C-alpha cells in the first residue's frame, strides 16, 4: 500500500543496521542495506561520480529503496503486510527472487520473477493474506537453507524472516505487530542471493562417467587387472593382488554411483530453491525481540 512505504523502510533499516563488509557476504561493502555496486549505479545514473557507500545520504537512501525495490515490487499496490514481506525479501535477495516466492505462494502457472498485472491481481484477490504471507516466508526460508553461507548467516536470516512474517501478518489484519529485531547483530543483514545456492563441485554426469570406468583411477585399476588376469592361479601373491584390485574397482564403482545419486538430488534441491518451490518451516519465536 502506498502509505506503507515509510514504515516498511524503517523496519527494513532496523534489520540492515549500518556499514558492514563481511568477507562471506556476497554483497560486499554495504551501508544500511545498500551495496556499493547499487550505490555506484545510482550515482552514475544521476551523472555524479561514484564514492564510498559509507557516504550515502538519507535522501539517497530513501530514493534508492523506493526506486530499486519498492517500486519494482509494486509496493504501492500490494496488500498491507504482503507489501512489507515482498519488499524485505527484495532488499535481501533481489526483487526477482522475492517476486518468485510471491508467485509460487499464489499458485500462479507462470513464475517469472516479474511482478506484473496478473501477479498483482492474484495477490489482491487472495482470500487469506495472513496465510499468503506465511507461505511466502516459508519459501524464502527454504531458499536460504540451501545457500552455501547458511552456516554463517543462518541464525540472523531465520530471525529476520520470522520477524518480518509476524509484522506482515499483523499489518494484514490491521494491527501494528511486534517491533523489528536488529538481526544485523546475528548476520541477518548479509545478502542472501540465489547465486550462492550450494551445488555439487562436479556434475552427476561426470560422476557417472567415473562409475563407468572413465575416471583416471578406475582406468588404472582396470588396466592393472587386465595385465594380471593371465597370471591368476600361478601363485598366491598374484591372486592376492588381483583380488585387491578387484575390490578397489568395486569400491570405486559404488562410490561413483553414490556420488552420482547425491549430485542429482542436490541439483534438484538447488533447482527447487531457485524456482521458489523449496519450503522450510518458520519458527515464529525466532523473530521475537530478545
C-alpha positions as CSV (number, residue, x, y, z in Angstrom):
1,X,0.0,0.0,0.0
2,X,1.2,3.5,-0.8
3,X,1.1,4.7,2.7
4,X,3.2,1.8,4.0
5,X,6.5,2.7,2.3
6,X,7.8,4.9,5.1
7,X,7.1,2.4,7.9
8,X,8.2,-0.5,5.8
9,X,11.5,1.2,5.1
10,X,12.1,1.9,8.8
11,X,11.6,-1.7,9.7
12,X,14.0,-2.9,7.0
13,X,16.6,-0.4,8.2
14,X,16.5,-1.9,11.6
15,X,17.3,-5.3,10.0
16,X,20.1,-3.8,8.0
17,X,22.0,-1.8,10.6
18,X,24.9,0.4,9.5
19,X,28.0,-0.2,7.5
20,X,29.3,-3.8,7.0
21,X,31.8,-5.7,4.8
22,X,31.8,-9.3,5.9
23,X,34.2,-11.4,3.8
24,X,31.4,-14.1,3.3
25,X,28.7,-11.6,2.4
26,X,28.3,-11.6,-1.4
27,X,27.0,-8.1,-1.3
28,X,30.4,-6.7,-0.4
29,X,30.7,-3.3,1.2
30,X,27.1,-2.4,2.4
31,X,25.7,0.6,4.2
32,X,22.1,0.4,5.6
33,X,21.3,-2.4,3.1
34,X,22.7,-0.5,0.1
35,X,25.6,-2.3,-1.5
36,X,28.5,-0.5,-3.2
37,X,27.5,-1.7,-6.7
38,X,24.0,-0.4,-6.4
39,X,25.2,2.9,-5.0
40,X,27.7,3.3,-7.8
41,X,25.0,2.6,-10.4
42,X,22.6,5.1,-8.8
43,X,25.2,7.9,-8.7
44,X,26.3,7.3,-12.3
45,X,22.6,7.4,-13.4
46,X,22.4,10.9,-11.9
47,X,25.7,12.0,-13.5
48,X,27.5,12.0,-10.2
49,X,31.0,10.5,-9.6
50,X,31.0,7.2,-7.6
51,X,32.0,7.4,-4.0
52,X,32.1,5.1,-1.0
53,X,28.8,3.8,0.2
54,X,29.8,5.0,3.6
55,X,28.9,8.5,2.3
56,X,25.3,7.5,1.5
57,X,22.9,10.3,2.5
58,X,19.4,9.9,3.9
59,X,17.9,11.4,0.7
60,X,19.9,9.0,-1.5
61,X,18.9,6.0,0.7
62,X,15.2,6.8,0.5
63,X,15.3,7.3,-3.3
64,X,17.3,4.1,-3.9
65,X,15.0,2.0,-1.7
66,X,11.9,3.4,-3.4
67,X,13.2,3.1,-7.0
68,X,15.3,-0.1,-6.7
69,X,13.0,-2.1,-4.5
70,X,9.6,-0.7,-3.5
71,X,8.5,0.5,-7.0
72,X,9.8,-2.7,-8.7
73,X,7.7,-4.9,-6.5
74,X,4.7,-2.5,-6.9
75,X,4.7,-1.8,-3.2
76,X,2.1,1.0,-3.5
77,X,-0.4,-1.5,-4.9
78,X,0.3,-4.7,-2.9
79,X,-2.0,-5.6,0.0
80,X,-1.0,-4.5,3.5
81,X,1.5,-6.9,5.0
82,X,2.3,-8.5,1.7
83,X,3.9,-5.3,0.7
84,X,6.4,-5.4,3.6
85,X,7.2,-9.1,3.2
86,X,7.9,-8.9,-0.5
87,X,9.8,-5.6,-0.1
88,X,12.1,-7.0,2.6
89,X,12.7,-10.1,0.5
90,X,13.6,-7.9,-2.4
91,X,16.1,-6.0,-0.3
92,X,17.8,-9.1,1.0
93,X,17.6,-11.4,-2.1
94,X,16.7,-9.3,-5.1
95,X,13.3,-8.2,-6.4
96,X,13.1,-11.1,-8.9
97,X,13.6,-13.8,-6.3
98,X,11.2,-12.2,-3.9
99,X,8.6,-12.0,-6.6
100,X,9.0,-15.7,-7.4
101,X,8.2,-16.5,-3.8
102,X,5.0,-14.5,-4.1
103,X,4.1,-16.1,-7.4
104,X,4.7,-19.6,-6.0
105,X,2.6,-18.8,-2.9
106,X,-0.2,-17.6,-5.2
107,X,-0.1,-20.8,-7.2
108,X,0.5,-19.0,-10.5
109,X,1.2,-21.1,-13.6
110,X,3.9,-18.6,-14.7
111,X,6.7,-17.9,-12.3
112,X,9.0,-15.4,-14.0
113,X,10.1,-13.1,-11.2
114,X,8.3,-10.1,-12.8
115,X,5.5,-8.5,-10.7
116,X,3.1,-7.6,-13.4
117,X,-0.7,-7.1,-13.5
118,X,-1.5,-10.8,-13.3
119,X,0.5,-11.3,-10.2
120,X,-0.8,-8.1,-8.6
121,X,-4.4,-9.1,-9.3
122,X,-3.9,-12.5,-7.8
123,X,-2.4,-11.0,-4.7
124,X,-5.2,-8.6,-4.3
125,X,-7.8,-11.3,-4.8
126,X,-6.2,-13.8,-2.4
127,X,-8.8,-14.7,0.3
128,X,-6.3,-15.0,3.2
129,X,-3.3,-12.6,3.2
130,X,-2.2,-14.0,6.6
131,X,-1.7,-17.5,5.0
132,X,-0.2,-16.0,1.9
133,X,2.4,-14.2,4.0
134,X,3.3,-17.4,5.8
135,X,3.7,-19.2,2.5
136,X,5.9,-16.5,1.1
137,X,8.2,-16.6,4.2
138,X,8.3,-20.4,4.2
139,X,9.6,-20.3,0.6
140,X,12.1,-17.6,1.4
141,X,13.5,-19.6,4.3
142,X,13.5,-22.7,2.0
143,X,15.9,-21.0,-0.3
144,X,18.0,-19.6,2.5
145,X,18.6,-23.1,3.9
146,X,20.2,-24.0,0.6
147,X,22.7,-21.2,0.5
148,X,26.4,-22.0,0.9
149,X,26.6,-19.3,3.6
150,X,23.7,-20.6,5.7
151,X,26.2,-21.8,8.4
152,X,27.5,-18.2,8.7
153,X,24.4,-16.1,8.4
154,X,21.5,-18.6,9.0
155,X,20.7,-17.5,12.6
156,X,20.2,-13.9,11.5
157,X,18.3,-14.8,8.4
158,X,16.0,-17.1,10.3
159,X,15.2,-14.3,12.8
160,X,14.7,-11.8,10.0
161,X,12.2,-14.0,8.2
162,X,10.3,-14.9,11.4
163,X,10.1,-11.2,12.4
164,X,9.0,-9.8,9.1
165,X,6.4,-12.6,8.9
166,X,4.9,-11.6,12.3
167,X,4.9,-7.9,11.4
168,X,3.4,-8.6,7.9
169,X,0.6,-10.8,9.3
170,X,-0.2,-8.1,11.9
171,X,-0.4,-5.4,9.2
172,X,-2.6,-7.7,7.1
173,X,-5.1,-7.9,10.0
174,X,-5.0,-4.2,10.7
175,X,-2.7,-4.4,13.7
176,X,0.8,-2.9,14.4
177,X,2.6,-6.1,15.2
178,X,5.9,-6.6,17.0
179,X,8.9,-4.4,16.9
180,X,11.6,-5.1,14.3
181,X,14.6,-7.0,15.6
182,X,18.2,-5.9,15.0
183,X,19.0,-9.1,13.1
184,X,22.2,-7.5,11.7
185,X,23.8,-8.4,15.0
186,X,23.4,-12.0,14.0
187,X,24.4,-11.7,10.3
188,X,20.8,-11.2,9.1
189,X,21.8,-8.2,7.0
190,X,24.0,-10.3,4.7
191,X,22.7,-10.5,1.2
192,X,21.0,-13.8,0.5
193,X,21.5,-14.2,-3.2
194,X,20.2,-17.2,-5.2
195,X,23.6,-17.4,-7.0
196,X,25.0,-18.7,-3.7
197,X,22.8,-21.8,-3.6
198,X,25.2,-24.7,-2.9
199,X,25.9,-27.0,-5.8
200,X,28.0,-30.1,-6.3
201,X,31.5,-29.3,-7.5
202,X,31.2,-31.7,-10.4
203,X,28.0,-32.8,-12.2
204,X,26.2,-36.1,-11.9
205,X,27.2,-36.8,-15.5
206,X,30.9,-36.6,-14.6
207,X,30.4,-38.8,-11.6
208,X,28.6,-41.4,-13.7
209,X,31.4,-41.4,-16.2
210,X,33.8,-42.2,-13.4
211,X,31.5,-45.0,-12.3
212,X,31.7,-46.5,-15.8
213,X,35.4,-46.5,-15.8
214,X,36.1,-43.1,-17.4
215,X,38.0,-41.8,-14.4
216,X,41.7,-42.0,-14.3
217,X,41.9,-44.1,-11.1
218,X,39.3,-46.6,-12.4
219,X,41.1,-46.9,-15.7
220,X,44.5,-47.5,-14.0
221,X,42.9,-50.2,-11.7
222,X,41.2,-51.9,-14.7
223,X,44.5,-51.8,-16.7
224,X,46.4,-53.5,-13.9
225,X,43.7,-56.2,-13.5
226,X,43.8,-56.9,-17.2
227,X,47.6,-57.4,-17.1
228,X,47.4,-59.8,-14.1
229,X,44.5,-61.8,-15.5
230,X,46.6,-64.3,-17.4
231,X,48.7,-64.9,-14.3
232,X,45.9,-65.6,-11.9
233,X,46.4,-69.0,-10.3
234,X,50.1,-69.1,-10.8
235,X,50.9,-68.1,-7.2
236,X,49.3,-66.7,-4.1
237,X,50.8,-63.2,-4.4
238,X,49.4,-62.7,-7.9
239,X,46.0,-64.0,-6.7
240,X,46.0,-61.7,-3.7
241,X,46.9,-58.6,-5.7
242,X,44.3,-59.4,-8.3
243,X,41.7,-59.8,-5.6
244,X,42.6,-56.5,-4.0
245,X,42.5,-54.7,-7.4
246,X,39.0,-56.2,-8.0
247,X,37.8,-54.9,-4.6
248,X,39.2,-51.5,-5.3
249,X,37.4,-51.4,-8.6
250,X,34.1,-52.4,-7.0
251,X,34.6,-49.7,-4.3
252,X,35.3,-47.0,-7.0
253,X,32.1,-48.1,-8.8
254,X,30.0,-48.0,-5.7
255,X,31.5,-44.6,-4.6
256,X,30.9,-43.1,-8.1
257,X,27.3,-44.4,-8.1
258,X,26.6,-43.0,-4.6
259,X,28.1,-39.6,-5.6
260,X,26.1,-39.5,-8.8
261,X,22.9,-40.1,-6.8
262,X,23.8,-37.4,-4.3
263,X,24.7,-34.9,-7.0
264,X,21.4,-35.5,-8.8
265,X,19.4,-35.0,-5.6
266,X,21.4,-31.9,-4.6
267,X,21.0,-30.3,-8.0
268,X,17.2,-30.9,-7.9
269,X,17.1,-29.3,-4.4
270,X,19.0,-26.3,-5.9
271,X,16.6,-26.0,-8.7
272,X,13.7,-26.0,-6.2
273,X,15.4,-23.3,-4.3
274,X,16.0,-21.2,-7.4
275,X,12.3,-21.6,-8.5
276,X,10.8,-20.8,-5.1
277,X,9.5,-24.3,-4.6
278,X,11.7,-25.2,-1.6
279,X,9.9,-24.7,1.7
280,X,11.2,-24.6,5.3
281,X,9.1,-24.2,8.5
282,X,9.5,-20.7,10.0
283,X,9.9,-20.7,13.8
284,X,7.5,-17.9,15.0
285,X,9.5,-17.5,18.2
286,X,12.8,-16.9,16.3
287,X,11.8,-13.4,15.4
288,X,10.7,-12.2,18.8
289,X,12.6,-9.3,20.4
290,X,15.3,-10.6,22.7
